[in-house]
Amino acid sequence: MMKRFFLGIIVIAIIAIALLWWRENRTYDGPVQTVKANAEQITRGYYLTKAADCEACHTAAGGAPLAGGVPLDTPFGTLYGTNITPDPDAGIGRWTSDDFYNALTKGIAPGGRHLYPAMPYTSFKEITRQDSDDMYAYLMTRTPVNQSPPENKLPFPYNQRMALIGWNLLFLDDQPIKASSEGNSDLWHRGRYLSNALGHCGECHTPRGVLGQVESDNPMAGGNLGRFIAPDITPDSLAARGWTTTTMNQFLSTGITDKATAFSEMHTVIDLSTRFLTKEDALALTTYLMGDKAPEPAKMTATQGNNNGRLTYLNQCAGCHSLDGEGKPHVAVAMDGNTTLRQPDARNLVVSILDGLPAQNFPNNESMQSMPGFSHRLSNKEIADLVNYLRATWGGQPEDITEKHVEELRQQPDH
């Protein structure tokens, strides 16, 4: 009797798993949707997709707009951004506005297929229905592109979407995302929506747990992007690195200030998203990040760094960054007071020296030349001495970077 009972349980489990697998992998064949929207709604939808930075994940380099194919490297494998043009077979042309809202805020596509949380539905859960409908109207009136992204490269068990049912039970809820600053002004509340929902800033700037979940109790305290880190952008941490409401507003609008330039993924965010915000929304986002009562920027107490690092700087860096660390317009950013040098964690500085940085363009005809990598030119000791010199002389940080720190980053892959 017991044997039959357990056999029955096993059969039921197999059937349930088979049904779930079928649901997650079947091709959705709902009716093709025809959307009629007025010019105002389409214009608003365009603005919202910019604020939500949709292109970053859904437009591949050199590819058709919003047709997917962007590789998204994660600790669990590589995902590829999907096609969100209105093509009925490769894109979202069969999705209704309800389907789109469910995918955006719950991570569930038509037919019950679960989306991987690289799609930031844990942040998009706060997007309003009106904003979702306007984004849908814009996307569904674009030119359809019949192009499917490459297959995701995920090992077992991460390639089993049905496991996301449990992940969502653990980590997706209807609670508001915890604020990272204090305020109650209209600007602050608008900025909170732009940051936490549309802009999903916390997806990069908040630490994650072992299952990839955002640690919601520690918002904006910094996250790991693989090779680089997304720094802590809580108000006190920003102020400690010299940021003010004015310089943060300039940075989000242009990607460049006298003490910082955007690089790596933040350059992409500004290039595709925040530079398109209205002046009022840019100020709102800045107000939220810094708080209604922004802390005063910390005064930097610099010291003279070690002589070995100084000699390396003069030999390898001063030609672009200047002898006095003031940088050169359209060539290289200033070192003196540079916000990356003022970060307690030197990872981004070390990686930039090891790997180099590409040439980058910014609004208003601003640009920075490429920076070569020095991994094959300088030893671990030389890089450690250089990093310590830069951080002490122009960042007010301790000279505590060792050869071991450099070697670990030299050997570390992106994820």
Order of alpha helices (4+ residues) and beta strands (2+ residues): alpha-alpha-alpha-beta-beta-alpha-alpha-alpha-alpha-alpha-alpha-beta-beta-alpha-alpha-beta-beta-alpha-alpha-alpha-alpha-alpha-beta-beta-alpha-alpha
